Amino acid sequence: MGPPAPGALPNWVAATVTFLCSGAVLVLEVVGLRLIAPYVGVTLQTSTAIIGFALAAIAMGAWTGGATADRSDPRGLIAPLMVAGGALLVAVLPLVRFTGALLTGADAGGVLLLAAAAVVVPAALLSAVPPMVVKLQLSSLAETGSVVGRLSGIGTLGGIAATFVTGFLLIAILPSSIILVGTGALTAAAGVAVGVLLRRRSGEAAGRVPGGLLVLVVAGGLLAAVAPTPCEEETAYHCARVVADPHRPSGRLLMLDTLRHSYVDLADPTHLEFEYVRAIAAVTDALAPTGEPLSALHIGGGGLTLPRYLEAVRPGTENLVMEVDPGVVRIDRNRLALETSERVRVRVADGRVGLAEERPGRRDLVVGDAFGGLSVPWQLTTREALGLIDAALADDGVYAVNLIDYPPLDFVRAELGTMRAVFPHVLLLAAPSVLAGEDGGNVVAVASRRPLPADRIAAAVSVHALPWQVVQGSRLDEFVGDAPVLTDDFAPVDQLLTPDG
């Protein structure tokens, strides 16, 4: 590799700048999803919006940066762009948090607005730097391919490194706010250093950084420190907080991102606040004589409301809870008085992975209550996943799953159709307004290989003071209609679920 062009950056500096700017964009893309999740949830739409806007910003920045480098001296632009991009990385945090505090719900407009605010401008500015570095390093057309290829490869490596380090390491040990502010500060500091180097090599005019950009970095950091945050704790997957019930001294509500995820009464595990939990409890009450222990597998832990209930009303019940988020388990222990034992065990694992490792024919009950945003993770909804659940159940075992949907309930219909492709006996518990298509919310679907005790379940629903109906037989046939069967090859869960109604 020959010497750099006169007035260019040393080759190692050019490589470092390209690596850093490309990496910072990918840090923003990874952290951006977590940044907007507390306000609009984690759905396919939110991740699609973040990725789409990031790619658009990269394309726009690279195109504009290359064109500008052909018309102006890159030596006067690289350092200011790096400092401006770093400053805006810092400013993204308060911008999203102040904007998100004004939004309600997870409608498409809110998702797109927050995603655009999180990534577009800083990603575009930083993406304009690599083509300017390429232009600066070129000394002749004879080396165009090697210079462009080398720096493009280094930029790609920067993005790869940033993605893996952020996703596997930084998010596990640092809050998203610190990752974002730290990345922005590092990028801005590197820009100042590059500016000093260019001025020394090329004269006073090159590499000058306007003082206003440095003020923007400091102002962004100050705003980040005072910006409102809905999080008490950032887990590996969620923005989490525990809220005390003002009407019940021992009541605690676990909030994960935008969802009221679990309600736990620290003094009375038989108090079930949410209607869907009472519906599942009614199913468990009807499975076996009062007080008889069960073997239960829970896919999704949250606050472990139902395992606590089963431990109280059916002493000796064996509960295994699969919870993918170790941070939620930590909150359960520290804030929600969870005490694990041989009868209440928690395994940190993805539900689909854990199901594949279950011993066949062991469980009297499998409860599905795992959510990513408003939707059940798609890999738990398919015929193949239900086959694993069927294998885990005893011959007379029962699967009960919490679902959320909105009119016209396309996802619930598809999931019921999928359950009926695996289990010969299926019924639905839902509020009359939901069944009539007037409202959305939670429903509970129940399946088994043996006939389900619908009358006993209906009686138990009444005992739990729940105004829900039990739907089965021809009425369920009519409700499901020709809904598609979800498979690992085709499971458009987020598209079927329509929060806008």
C-alpha positions, 0 to 999 in steps of 0.5 A, a space after each residue: 500500500 503506497 503513501 497517502 495523497 498529499 494533505 490526506 490522512 495517515 492510512 491508519 487514521 483514515 481506517 479508524 475514522 471510517 471504522 468509527 463512523 460506520 460503527 456508530 451508525 450501527 450502535 444507533 440502529 441497535 440501541 434505537 429500537 430499545 430507545 423507542 420501545 418504552 413508548 411504542 412497544 417492540 413489534 415487527 413494525 418498530 424493528 422494521 421502521 428502525 432498520 428502514 430509516 437507518 438504511 435510508 439515512 446511510 444511503 442518503 448520507 453516503 450519496 450526499 457525502 460523495 457528491 459534496 466531496 467532489 465539489 468541496 475540499 473534504 479536509 474542511 468537512 470531515 471533522 465538523 461532520 464527525 462532531 455534529 454526528 456525535 452531538 446528535 447521537 447524544 441529542 437523540 436520547 432527550 429528543 426521543 424521550 421528550 417526544 415519546 412522553 407526548 405520544 400514546 399507543 403504538 399506532 403506525 404514525 407514532 412508530 414512524 415518527 419516533 424511529 425517524 427521530 431516533 436515527 435519520 439525521 445523525 446516521 446520515 451525517 456520519 454516513 457522509 464521512 466515509 466517502 469523504 475520507 475515500 476522496 481525501 485518500 485518493 492520489 491517482 485513478 490507478 489506486 481507486 479500486 484498492 482505496 475504495 475497496 479497503 475503506 469500504 471493507 473497513 467500514 463494514 467491519 466497523 458496523 459488524 463489530 459495533 453490532 456484535 459488541 452492542 448486542 452481546 456485550 454493551 446492552 447486557 452491562 450498560 443502560 442504553 442511555 450510557 451506550 448512546 451518549 458514550 458513543 456520541 461523545 467518543 465520535 465527537 472527540 474523535 472528530 476534534 482530534 481529526 480536525 487538529 490533525 488536519 490543521 497541522 498537516 494542511 494549514 489553518 483552514 482545514 479541520 476547523 470545528 465550529 464552537 457551536 457544535 461543541 456546545 451542542 455536544 454539551 447541551 445534548 448531554 445535559 438534556 439527556 441527564 434531565 430527560 424523562 424516562 419511563 424506566 426504573 431498570 433496563 433489562 436485556 429486553 425491556 424497559 421495566 418498572 414496578 408500580 405500587 397499587 394506590 388502592 391495595 397496599 400489597 399490590 404491585 404492577 409490573 410494567 414492561 415497555 408499554 404493557 401492564 404485564 403482571 399484577 402481584 399481590 405480595 400478601 395474597 397470591 390468590 388475588 388475581 387482578 387481571 381478567 385473563 389471569 382469572 380466566 386461566 385460573 378458572 381453567 386450572 380449577 376445572 382440571 382436577 379436584 380441588 387441592 390436587 397438585 399439577 405438573 405445570 409448565 409456564 411459557 413466559 414468566 412476568 411476575 409469576 402470578 399464576 405459579 404463585 396462585 397454583 402453589 397456594 391453591 394446589 400445594 405440591 404443584 410443580 411449576 417450571 417457568 421459562 422466562 427469556 429475560 434474566 432482568 425480569 427474573 431479577 426484578 421478580 426476586 428484588 421487587 416482587 418477593 419471588 422465592 424459588 424452590 423445588 416447586 417453583 423453578 425459573 429457567 432463563 430460556 426462550 420458550 420455543 427452545 425450552 419446549 424442544 428440551 421438555 421431556 414428553 408426556 410430563 405436563 398436566 398443564 402448559 400455560 402460554 403467556 409470552 409477549 413481545 410487545 402486543 403480540 405473542 412471539 411468532 415462533 410460539 404460535 405455529 403448528 410446529 410450536 404447538 406440536 412441541 406443546 402437545 408432546 410435552 403434555 400428558 394424554 389428558 393435559 391442557 394448554 391454555 394461552 393468553 392472546 391479545 387482538 383487536 377487531 376483526 380478530 384475525 390473529 385470534 382466529 388464525 391461532 385458534 385454527 392452528 390449535 385445531 390443526 394440532 389438538 382435537 378439542 379447542 375452546 375459547 374464553 372471551 368477553 362478549 364485547 370481544 366476541 361481538 367484534 366491538 372491542 379488543 383485548 385479551 382472550 384465552 384459548 384452551 386445547 387438549 387431546 381429551 374433551 375439555 370440561 366446558 361446563 366446569 370451566 364455565 362454572 369456575 369462570 363465574 366463581 372468579 367473577 369474570 363476565 366471560 363466555 365459553 365458546 366451543 363447537 359450532 359457534 367456534 367453527 363459525 368464529 374461526 371460519 377459514 382462518 389460515 394455519 400458522 406455520 414456521 414458514 408462514 406466521 405473519 402474526 404482527 400483520 394479523 394483529 391490528 392494534 388500530 382496530 
